[in-house]
Structure formats: structure tokens, C-alpha cells
Amino acid sequence: MNDALRDLTRRHFFEQAGFGLGSIALGSLLGRDLLGQEASLNPMAPRKPHFAAKAKNIIYLFMMGAPSQLDLFDEKPKLRQYHNQPVPEDVIKGERFAFIKGVPKLLGSPYEFRRHGQSGATVSNLMPHLSTIVDDLAFVKSVHTNHFNHAPAQIFMNTGHTIVGRPSMGSWLTYGLGSESNDLPGFVVLVSGKIDPGAGSACWSSGFLPTTYQGVEFRSKGDPVLSVTNPDGVDAGVRGRTVETLRALNQKHLDQTGDPEIATRIAAYEMAYRMQSSVPGLVDLSREPKAIHEMYGTEPGKNSFANNCLLARRLVERGVRFVQLYHRGWDHHGTNPDDDIPHGLPNLCRQTDQAAVALVKDLKARGMLDETLVIWGGEFGRTPMNESRGEGKFMGRDHHPRAFTMWMAGGGIKAGQTIGATDDLGYAIAADPVHVHDLHATALHLMGIDHLKLTTKFQGREYRLTDVHGNVVKQLLA
């Protein structure tokens, strides 16, 4: 009998200890002043920023696989001059590459570059649409990262850390600012392009933040969100009463335990119920005028980057805080015609150039660009040397974390400028380096958040998106 009582007491202790820790976590999440405002029991309620924000929303066009900056934006005449010549050994001495072995040969771009707009930004003929809006953009030609393989670099670009388990940028933003949409998630993910190796959903994970802040992927086939439609035999009334009953049961459990994941569960059920009404109309692109479809190149019902760009505009119109588009397939190593520089790269540009530019133009025409930050880029760049796989039959470039190009528009960005530069071969940064942590700090700043202050405690220490690094790139600010 004494053994039984002892076991019961132990179970009771650990159970209550768990509840106590859960109560502390819930209090930390919902009961404290996250950004200097009254706390709300709704984890997605809008919250005030640290200071006046330039942007209210972000649309991040993530080019998964890493576009070749040397064939799109960063013209290097020296590469053409020394095309097919071995790279000087002192340039790559001690360097580790993902696939290149030995001493590779330099690869001049086969594409024509021109300066465009009053800013004189350099863009290749692979992106004729982008060349028409360069004065609305800020190019950063000196971005660098820590990793040269896709999955870790993609996770790093999205979470500020290499290993799976940290919150993504969209999760940090919705954690800090909440969402202005009552019937849609605060963080939505749209995926297009071919399936290829990568980090996948780890890029939009909420990590150790409550799961209500993770990215919600809208699918291109079937229900945009799983189970958004009622099953056979269940109507709206039955679903509504079910949600109310579940809420009452979960609320009772929450009151007893203080477990923050129960609050997340309540919010998820209620959001799912509201999405049954909001999502079908949202994703019905056929409601858009013909001129809009022609501008974007959209085809309703098709899985495409163009459709996702138009959907992104519709999402931010409805108050979604962070929309991230992933377009896969930019990994042009030159192993076959589908992934080489002369054939594969132009194909990806045709899939994305028109729609990305249409998105910027559309936001501007609607008076939304000033409050919407648009970011375009991949996880790293490509080498100035030919990788020369497949017995040298195809032209391709290996992974290159040392220097690559991204562009930004709207949302407090100082447009019509180019920041940073690379050396004559496009191998190393020659001026104004911008690290991934700096980009994160700048994006948060434009949203009114001090990246040093948006933190959460986990495993005994405070964490933030920029880890222990990052500086706001003041040149980017209007």
C-alpha cells in the first residue's frame, strides 16, 4: 500500500510540475507585454511594433536552388576574357566546394547585359521584365552566407541557424506582431516548381515557438488547406457546434494545466473554421480581371509561380503578415540540358520574371508597395567557374556562398540603388558585405522591430532570429 501511495505521489508531483512549467510558458507567451502593448489571449492578435514601421507585410520570393547572379545581375567582362582558362590557383586556395574538384576553368556568361533605368542597374537579357522596374528596386550584390549545401543554407537563410529546430523569419514576425487577418493564417507558404533536394517545411517551421506561428502551406491540388471543406454528412452548423464543444473542453483543460499548446489548439480549430469561408473565395483567381491575368501570366487552376504571385497579393490585401513563395529548380550544375546555364536557367527565368515584376507593379498601382516589403533571392550564389560535370558537355556552376545577389522593393527600401560589389571574377566581395543576419535585421527593422529585442527564452537562454549577430543595412533604408 505504501509503495502504491508513493508512486501516486510521484506521479502527482511530476504532473503538477509539468502544469506549472506550462503555466509559466503560457504566461510568457500570452500574459506578458511582448512589444510594449497590452497582452491578448489571442496569440495572433495584432501587436504594436517597437517603433514606427515602414512595412506592414512581407512577400518573400525564395528562389530555391540558388540562381546564378553572374548570369542575371553581376556582369563580369573578365570572365568572358578568360573564358575556359583555369582559375588562378591563389583565388581558390584552401577553398571547399560542393562538387568541383581540382582546378576548374572560368566560365564567362553567354548572356548580354545592359544598364537600365535612371539608376543604371545591370540586368541580363534573361530578365527583360525586371529590367523595366529597376528604379523601384534595390540590388544587393554582396550578400554572403555560411553554408554551401542546399538544405543547411536554406534553413540558415530562413531561420538564421543551420540546424532544424529554430523558428523561421515568418514565425518570428507573427510572434512579434501578430496578424491583421481574422480568418487567414498570419504566415502563408506557396510552393511551385519541380521537386528537388532541399530543406522543405523546415524552412517555414515555428521551431520552439508555439505551432500557431508556423507557416501554413496552401496546396495547389485538392483543398488549398487540408480538411478545409466539410466531409460528407457534415454541414456548417454541425461543424460550428463541434468547434464550440471542442473549445469548451480545451478551455477547461487549459485552465487546469496552463499548457500553451492547448491555447494554440483552440486558436487552430477556430481559425480552421473561419478559413472554410475565407479560403475558397481567396484562391479563386478566376475572379480577377483579364488584364491582371495577362500582366501576371496566370492560368487559374494551374500550379505555377505566376498564380502564386497573384495569390500573394490577394493574401496581403487581406492582412496576412508574411507570405513566402518557394520556386524550386534553380540548381544549375550542368549535368544535363535541364539544369545547365544555356537551357535550364532561361527556362526558370521565363517561369518567374514576368510574374515577379507584375507583383511589384500591381502592388505599386494599388498603393500597397509602400507598406509591403518584397524580397527576391536564393540560399547562395554560383561559382565563376564551370563545374564541368557530365564530361564537360554542359555548362554549369557550383554552389557559392561567398558572394551573391538579391533584390528588395517597397516597404521602406531606398529604391534605385545597387549596394555592394564583387571582384573582377565575381568570386569574392570587394565592397560593402551584407550577411544573411544583416538582411534579417534589416527586414525586421522595416517592420518596426528591433532584432535585438524580439527574443524568447528556450532551454535556459534567450534566442532571436539573428542569433548573436546582425546589423541593420542603413544604406537600404529610405
C-alpha positions in Angstrom: 0.0 0.0 0.0 2.8 2.4 0.9 4.5 1.7 -2.5 1.3 2.5 -4.3 0.9 5.7 -2.4 4.5 6.6 -3.1 4.0 6.0 -6.9 0.8 8.1 -6.8 2.6 10.9 -5.1 5.5 10.9 -7.6 3.0 10.9 -10.5 1.1 13.7 -8.9 4.3 15.7 -8.3 5.6 15.4 -11.9 2.1 16.1 -13.3 1.8 19.3 -11.3 5.3 20.3 -12.1 4.6 19.9 -15.7 1.4 22.0 -15.3 3.5 24.7 -13.5 6.0 24.9 -16.3 3.3 25.0 -18.8 1.7 27.9 -16.9 5.0 29.7 -16.9 5.3 29.2 -20.7 1.7 30.3 -21.3 2.2 33.4 -19.1 5.4 34.2 -21.1 3.6 33.9 -24.4 0.2 35.4 -23.6 0.3 37.2 -20.3 3.3 39.5 -20.8 3.9 42.6 -22.8 5.7 41.3 -25.9 6.3 44.6 -27.7 5.1 47.2 -25.3 1.4 46.7 -25.6 -1.5 45.1 -23.7 -1.3 41.4 -23.9 -4.0 39.4 -25.6 -5.3 35.9 -25.1 -5.4 35.6 -28.9 -1.8 34.7 -29.9 -2.3 36.1 -33.4 -3.9 39.4 -32.3 -2.2 42.5 -33.8 0.6 43.9 -31.6 2.4 47.2 -31.7 6.0 47.3 -33.0 8.9 48.7 -31.2 8.9 51.8 -33.3 7.1 53.2 -36.3 7.2 50.6 -39.1 7.8 51.3 -42.8 6.2 48.0 -43.8 3.2 46.0 -42.6 3.7 42.9 -44.7 6.4 40.9 -46.4 6.3 38.9 -49.6 9.4 36.8 -49.9 10.1 35.3 -53.3 12.5 32.5 -52.4 14.3 31.0 -55.5 15.1 27.6 -54.1 18.3 26.1 -55.6 20.2 29.4 -55.9 20.1 31.5 -59.1 23.3 32.4 -60.9 24.0 36.0 -60.1 26.8 36.0 -62.7 24.3 35.3 -65.5 21.5 37.6 -64.2 22.8 40.7 -62.5 26.6 40.7 -61.9 28.3 41.1 -65.2 32.0 40.2 -65.3 33.8 41.0 -68.6 37.0 39.4 -67.2 35.2 36.1 -67.1 34.5 36.4 -70.8 38.0 37.5 -71.5 39.4 34.4 -69.7 36.6 32.0 -70.5 37.7 28.4 -70.4 41.0 29.3 -68.8 42.0 27.7 -65.5 41.1 29.8 -62.5 44.2 31.2 -60.8 45.1 28.8 -58.0 45.6 31.5 -55.5 41.9 32.5 -55.9 40.6 29.1 -54.7 43.5 28.0 -52.5 42.1 26.2 -49.5 38.5 26.5 -50.7 36.0 23.7 -50.3 33.3 23.3 -53.0 30.2 21.1 -53.0 31.2 19.3 -56.3 34.2 21.0 -58.0 37.4 19.0 -57.9 40.9 20.1 -58.9 41.4 23.4 -60.7 38.3 24.3 -62.7 38.0 26.6 -65.7 36.5 30.0 -65.7 33.0 30.3 -67.2 32.0 33.6 -68.9 28.3 34.3 -69.1 26.8 33.6 -72.5 24.2 36.4 -71.9 24.1 40.0 -72.9 23.9 42.6 -70.1 22.7 46.2 -70.3 22.2 49.1 -67.9 18.6 50.1 -67.4 16.6 53.0 -65.9 17.9 56.1 -64.3 19.7 54.0 -61.8 21.7 52.3 -64.5 21.2 48.9 -62.9 22.8 46.0 -64.8 20.4 43.2 -65.8 20.9 40.4 -68.3 18.6 39.7 -71.2 17.3 36.7 -69.4 15.1 39.1 -67.3 13.5 41.5 -69.8 10.6 42.3 -67.4 12.8 43.0 -64.4 14.8 45.5 -66.5 11.6 47.7 -66.7 11.4 48.2 -62.9 15.0 48.6 -61.8 14.3 52.1 -60.4 11.8 50.5 -58.0 14.4 48.0 -56.7 17.5 47.9 -54.5 20.0 45.4 -55.6 22.5 43.9 -53.1 25.4 42.3 -54.9 27.4 41.5 -51.8 25.2 39.0 -49.9 27.1 36.2 -48.3 26.2 33.2 -46.2 27.8 30.4 -44.1 26.9 27.3 -46.0 27.4 25.8 -49.4 24.9 22.9 -49.4 21.3 23.4 -50.1 19.4 22.1 -47.0 21.6 23.8 -44.4 21.8 27.0 -46.5 18.1 27.1 -47.0 17.4 26.6 -43.3 20.0 29.3 -42.5 18.5 31.8 -44.9 15.1 31.3 -43.3 15.9 30.7 -39.7 19.3 32.3 -39.1 20.6 28.9 -38.0 21.9 25.7 -39.7 20.2 23.0 -37.7 16.5 22.2 -37.9 14.5 23.5 -34.9 14.8 27.2 -34.9 11.8 29.5 -35.8 11.7 30.9 -39.3 11.5 34.6 -40.1 7.8 34.4 -40.8 7.3 32.8 -37.4 9.3 35.4 -35.6 7.3 38.2 -37.3 3.9 36.7 -36.4 5.1 36.0 -32.9 6.2 39.6 -32.5 3.5 41.4 -34.5 0.5 39.0 -34.7 -1.7 39.3 -37.8 -4.2 41.7 -39.1 -6.3 38.9 -40.7 -9.0 37.3 -38.6 -9.8 34.5 -40.9 -6.5 33.6 -42.5 -3.1 32.4 -41.0 -0.6 35.1 -40.3 2.1 33.2 -42.3 1.3 31.5 -45.6 3.6 29.4 -47.8 3.1 28.8 -51.5 5.3 26.3 -53.4 5.8 25.8 -57.1 8.4 24.3 -59.5 9.9 20.9 -59.8 10.7 18.7 -56.7 14.4 18.8 -55.9 16.5 18.2 -52.8 16.2 20.8 -50.1 15.1 21.6 -46.6 11.4 21.6 -47.3 9.0 22.5 -44.5 11.9 23.1 -42.0 12.2 26.5 -43.8 8.8 27.6 -42.5 8.8 25.9 -39.2 7.9 27.7 -35.9 10.7 25.8 -34.2 10.4 26.2 -30.4 7.7 28.9 -30.7 4.1 27.7 -30.4 2.9 26.0 -33.6 0.3 28.7 -34.2 3.2 30.7 -35.6 4.4 28.2 -38.2 3.9 28.7 -41.9 0.7 27.2 -43.4 1.3 25.8 -46.8 -1.5 26.4 -49.3 -1.6 23.4 -51.7 -2.2 23.6 -55.5 -4.3 20.5 -55.7 -7.4 19.5 -53.8 -8.2 21.5 -50.7 -5.9 24.5 -50.5 -5.6 23.7 -46.8 -6.2 20.1 -45.7 -9.7 19.5 -44.4 -10.9 23.0 -45.2 -14.1 21.5 -46.7 -16.6 19.6 -44.7 -16.7 15.8 -45.1 -19.9 14.2 -46.5 -22.8 14.4 -44.0 -21.3 17.4 -42.1 -22.8 20.8 -42.7 -21.7 24.2 -41.4 -24.0 24.0 -38.4 -22.6 20.7 -37.3 -19.0 21.9 -37.8 -19.8 25.1 -35.8 -21.3 23.2 -32.9 -18.3 20.8 -33.0 -15.8 23.6 -32.8 -17.7 25.2 -29.9 -17.8 21.9 -27.9 -14.1 21.4 -28.6 -13.3 24.9 -27.5 -15.1 24.4 -24.2 -13.3 21.2 -23.5 -9.9 22.6 -24.4 -10.5 25.7 -22.4 -11.3 23.6 -19.3 -8.1 21.7 -19.9 -6.2 24.9 -20.4 -7.5 26.4 -17.2 -6.3 23.3 -15.4 -2.9 22.9 -16.9 -1.8 26.2 -18.4 -0.3 24.3 -21.4 0.4 26.8 -24.1 -0.1 24.2 -26.8 -3.8 24.0 -25.8 -4.2 27.7 -26.5 -2.6 27.0 -29.9 -5.0 24.2 -30.4 -8.0 26.3 -29.6 -6.8 29.1 -32.0 -6.1 26.5 -34.7 -9.6 25.0 -34.5 -11.3 28.4 -34.7 -9.0 29.6 -37.5 -9.8 26.4 -39.5 -13.5 27.0 -39.1 -13.2 30.6 -40.3 -11.0 29.5 -43.2 -13.8 27.4 -44.5 -15.5 30.6 -45.5 -12.5 32.7 -46.4 -10.2 30.4 -48.3 -12.4 29.2 -51.3 -13.0 32.8 -52.4 -9.4 33.8 -51.8 -7.9 31.1 -54.0 -10.4 31.6 -56.8 -8.2 33.5 -59.2 -10.8 33.5 -61.9 -12.4 36.4 -60.2 -9.5 38.6 -61.3 -9.9 40.8 -64.4 -8.5 39.6 -67.7 -5.9 42.4 -67.7 -4.5 41.1 -64.4 -4.1 37.6 -65.7 -2.3 38.9 -68.8 0.0 41.0 -66.6 1.0 38.1 -64.4 0.7 35.4 -67.0 -1.6 33.4 -64.7 -3.7 30.4 -65.6 -6.4 29.7 -62.9 -6.3 26.2 -61.6 -2.6 25.6 -62.5 0.3 25.2 -60.1 2.6 28.0 -61.1 4.8 30.7 -59.7 2.6 33.2 -61.6 -0.5 32.0 -59.8 1.3 32.1 -56.5 2.4 35.7 -57.1 -1.2 36.8 -57.7 -2.4 34.9 -54.7 0.3 36.6 -52.6 -1.1 40.0 -53.5 -4.6 38.8 -52.5 -3.3 37.4 -49.2 -1.5 40.7 -48.2 -4.7 42.6 -49.2 -6.5 40.5 -46.6 -4.0 41.3 -43.9 -1.7 38.3 -43.9 1.6 39.3 -42.3 4.2 37.2 -44.2 3.7 35.4 -47.5 6.6 33.2 -48.8 6.8 31.8 -52.3 9.2 29.0 -52.9 10.0 28.3 -56.6 12.2 25.3 -56.9 14.6 24.2 -59.7 17.4 26.9 -59.7 20.2 24.4 -59.1 22.1 24.6 -62.4 25.1 22.4 -62.2 25.3 21.5 -65.8 24.7 17.7 -65.6 22.1 17.7 -68.4 20.2 20.2 -70.6 17.5 20.7 -67.9 19.9 22.0 -65.3 22.6 23.8 -67.3 23.2 27.6 -67.9 22.3 27.8 -71.6 18.9 25.9 -71.3 17.8 25.3 -67.7 18.5 28.8 -66.5 16.5 30.6 -69.2 13.6 28.3 -68.6 13.5 29.2 -64.9 13.6 32.9 -65.8 10.7 32.5 -68.1 8.7 30.9 -65.3 9.4 33.7 -62.9 10.4 37.0 -64.4 7.1 38.3 -65.7 5.1 37.3 -62.6 7.6 38.7 -60.0 7.6 42.0 -61.9 3.8 42.0 -62.2 3.6 41.6 -58.5 5.7 44.7 -57.8 3.8 46.7 -60.4 0.4 45.6 -59.2 1.3 46.4 -55.5 2.5 49.8 -56.7 -0.6 50.6 -58.7 -2.8 49.7 -55.7 -0.9 51.9 -53.3 0.3 48.8 -51.4 4.0 48.7 -52.3 5.0 51.4 -49.7 3.7 49.1 -47.0 4.7 45.7 -48.5 8.4 44.6 -48.5 9.2 42.4 -51.4 12.4 40.3 -51.2 13.8 38.1 -54.0 16.8 35.7 -53.8 18.1 32.2 -53.2 20.1 30.5 -50.5 23.6 31.2 -52.0 25.1 32.1 -55.4 27.0 30.2 -58.1 30.7 30.0 -58.9 32.5 31.9 -61.7 34.0 28.5 -62.7 32.4 25.8 -64.8 31.6 22.8 -62.7 32.1 20.6 -65.7 30.2 17.6 -64.7 28.9 15.1 -67.3 32.3 15.0 -69.1 32.2 18.8 -69.8 29.3 18.5 -72.2 27.2 21.1 -70.3 27.8 24.5 -68.8 27.0 24.7 -65.1 28.1 26.5 -61.9 28.7 25.0 -58.4 27.4 26.4 -55.1 29.0 29.7 -54.0 28.3 31.2 -50.5 30.9 33.9 -50.7 29.0 36.4 -52.9 25.6 36.6 -54.5 22.8 39.0 -55.4 19.4 39.7 -54.0 16.9 42.5 -54.6 14.3 44.2 -52.5 11.5 46.6 -53.2 8.8 48.6 -51.4 8.3 48.7 -47.6 10.8 51.5 -46.7 13.5 50.3 -49.1 15.6 53.1 -50.8 15.0 52.2 -54.4 17.1 52.8 -57.5 20.4 51.8 -56.0 22.9 49.0 -56.0 24.7 48.1 -52.8 28.0 46.2 -52.7 30.3 44.8 -55.4 32.4 41.7 -56.2 35.9 41.4 -57.6 36.7 41.2 -61.3 35.9 37.4 -61.4 32.8 37.7 -59.2 34.4 35.3 -56.7 34.8 37.5 -53.6 33.1 40.6 -52.2 35.0 43.8 -52.9 32.8 46.3 -51.1 30.0 46.5 -48.5 29.5 42.9 -47.5 25.9 42.1 -46.3 25.5 38.9 -44.3 22.3 36.9 -44.0 22.0 38.1 -40.4 22.1 41.6 -41.7 19.3 41.0 -44.1 17.2 39.6 -41.3 17.9 42.5 -39.0 17.0 44.9 -41.8 13.7 43.2 -42.7 12.7 43.2 -39.0 13.7 46.9 -38.7 11.5 47.8 -41.7 8.6 46.0 -39.9 9.2 48.1 -36.8 11.1 45.5 -34.8 14.5 45.8 -33.1 16.1 42.5 -33.9 17.9 42.6 -30.5 14.7 42.8 -28.6 12.5 40.3 -30.3 13.5 37.3 -28.2 12.1 34.2 -26.5 13.6 32.1 -23.8 14.2 28.4 -24.6 16.4 25.9 -22.8 17.7 28.5 -20.4 18.7 31.3 -22.7 17.2 34.0 -24.9 17.1 33.3 -28.6 16.4 35.6 -31.6 16.3 35.4 -35.4 19.7 36.9 -35.8 21.3 34.8 -33.0 24.2 36.9 -31.7 24.9 38.7 -34.9 23.3 41.1 -37.4 23.3 44.8 -38.2 20.7 46.8 -40.0 21.9 47.8 -43.5 21.3 51.5 -43.3 22.0 52.0 -47.0 18.9 50.0 -47.8 16.6 52.3 -45.8 14.7 55.1 -47.5 
